[in-house]
Every structure is written in C-alpha cells, then in structure tokens.
Amino acid sequence: CRTTAEEYGAPGNYVVGDCGTVTLEGSGIRLTFVSIAELVIRGDGADVVGDDLGSVEIEGQATEFSVTTIGDLVIRGEDNVVVAESTIGTVTVQGNGNVVSAGDGIQTPPVDNGLLNEIG
C-alpha cells in the first residue's frame, strides 16, 4: 500500500501487498492482497482474494471472499460468501442469506442475528 489507509471506489482490479486499512466503496471491485489489518466493504459485488485479514466489515451485498485466515468478521449486508481456507476468529452476522465457512473452523461460537445464513 502506498499509505496506511487505501480507498478504492471505481470498478477494477486492484493488487496490494501488506496494508493497514483498506476501504472498498464502489461496485465491481476485485481486490487481491497479501495481508490487510482492517478491510471495510461498503459496495456491492466485490471479489476479494488473498491471505490474511485482521478484521473485515461487510456492509454491501454479493461480495465473494477467498482468503486464508480472518481474525474478526462482521457482515451487515446480504448474499455474501466468505470462505477462509484456515480459520476465522469471530463471526457476527446481521444480514440475511450469507454463507461463511472456514476449513479449520470458527474459533468462537458465531453470532447470527439474520435469516437464512449458513455459518460453519
């Protein structure tokens, strides 16, 4: 990252290394990364691929994640798919129709305040 806080709003493909805070505001964004301390997604239809995420907050719809690990995950949007190859520390879901899975499990019991979510 060029700075400790990166913000992307235009559709496109973005590749970053190790970052502090990254915010995705727009729709149609593809983000590939090495590690991000804090990721905030406010747009729809993002595609996120990478290794390690500290904390993630998803406020948009139809985002797809394929990552290695996530520390803390909060989903307020709907129809998001989050797949962690290894572990997810904590999961809190407020939206509906989301799918969250971790290959080696979620470390603490998830909080699901939405409907039709698949968490496991």
N, C-alpha and C positions, 0 to 999 in steps of 0.2 A: 504494500500500500504506500501511496505517496505521503499520506498523513495518517494520523491515528484514527481519524473518522472519515470514512468514504461514503458517498451517497450517489446512488445511481437511479435515474428516473426515466431514461429513454430506453426503448426496446433495444436489445442487442445482446452480444456475447461478451462477458467480462471475465478476465482471468486475474486473480490476485494471489499473493503469497500469504505471508503472516500478517494479519490485520488486527487492530484493536476493535473498533466499532464499524460495522457496515450496515447501511440502511438502503433497502430497495423500495422505492416509492412508485415506480411505474409498473406497467403490464408487459408481458412478453420478454422478461429478462432471464438470461441464462448466466448463472454465476458458477465459476469453477474456482476452487480455493485450496490452500494448504491448511491454514488454521485461522479461525476468527474468534475473538474473545466474546463479542456480542453482535448478533445478527438480528435486525428488525426488518420484517417484510410487511409493507402496507399495500402493495399492489397485488394484482391477480395474475395467475398463470406463470409464476416464476419456476424455473428449473434450477435446482441447487445441487451441485456435485462437489464433494471434497472429503477431507479427512476429519479434522477435529473442530468441533464447535463448543464454545463455553456455554453461552446462553442463546436461546432462539425465541423470538416472539413473532408469531404469525398472525396478522390481522386481516390478511387477504384471503382470497378463495383460490382453489385449484392449483396450489403450489405442490411441486414434487421434489422431495429430498432423497438423495442417495449419499450417505456420509458414513464415516467410520464410527465416531462417537459424538454424543451430545451430553453436555452437563445438565442443563435445565431447559425444558421445552414448555412453552405456553402457546396454546392455539386458541385464538378468538374467532377465527374465520371458519369457513365451511369447505368440505370436499377436498381437504389437503391430504397428501400421502407422504408420510415421513418414515423412511427406512434407515435404521442405523445398523451397520454390519456388526458392531460390537455391542456397546451398552448405551443406555440413556439413564441419566441420574434421576431426574424427576420429570413427571408429565402432569400438566394441568390443562384440561380441555374445557372451553366454554362454548365452542361452536358445535355444529352438527355434521354428521356424515364424514368424519375424519378417520384416517387409518394410520395407526402408529405401531411400528414393530421394531424390535431390537433383537438381533441374532443371539446375543448373550444375556438378554433380559433387561428389564427396567429395574433399577436398584431400589426404588421405594414404591409403595403402592400408588398407582396413578389416581388422580382426582378427575372424574368425568362428570361435568355439570351440563353436558349436551345430550343430544339424542342420536342414536344410530351410529355411534363411534365404535371402531374396532381398535382396542388397545391391548398389545401383548408382545 
